[in-house]
Amino acid sequence: MDFEILYNTYYKQVFSYVMTLAKNRERAEEITQEAFTRALSKESEFRKDSGVLTWLCQIAKNFFIDENRKNSRLTEMPEDSEPASDENIEMTVADKDSSYRIHLILHELEEPYKEVFQLRVFGELSFDKIGTIFGKTENWARVTYHRAKLKIQERMDENG
């Protein structure tokens, strides 16, 4: 595996994914760099039963989780995150008060709805790529995203 080709091919996608987790550009850059460094050192462990992007995202996610455990503190939400424009719920994110409420709801939302929604809205990933990350189909990603939006909207309506 040529590391330079790997890096150039997947950096933006892995970085976008990590941004959905870290919600901080500098931290996401550090995690992404570390993920590629670890991938280089663990190349022999790559089983090829998943895609390279899935493998890289899993390394990044594991590092992110390890760092959070080590630091035992919550990450801050960036003030200037720009959501993808898809439908009503994404437009609502632009309003800071609504954005805060949505983030509170997202914090409580169960998986995989939480992560799929974040990958789509904040990571701006396609349904195909989201499905790949989870080892599922594009249609699964679409359905899960739609259900996540419905759950968020229901909770927004409940909380006024």
Secondary structure, 3 states (H helix, E strand, C coil): CCHHHHHHHHHHHHHHHHHHHHCCHHHHHHHHHHHHHHHHHCHHHCCCCCCHHHHHHHHHHHHHHHHHHHHCCCCCCCCCCCCCCCCHHHHHHCCHHHHHHHHHHHHHCCCCHHHHHHHHHCCCCCHHHHHHHHCCCHHHHHHHHHHHHHHHHHHHHHCC
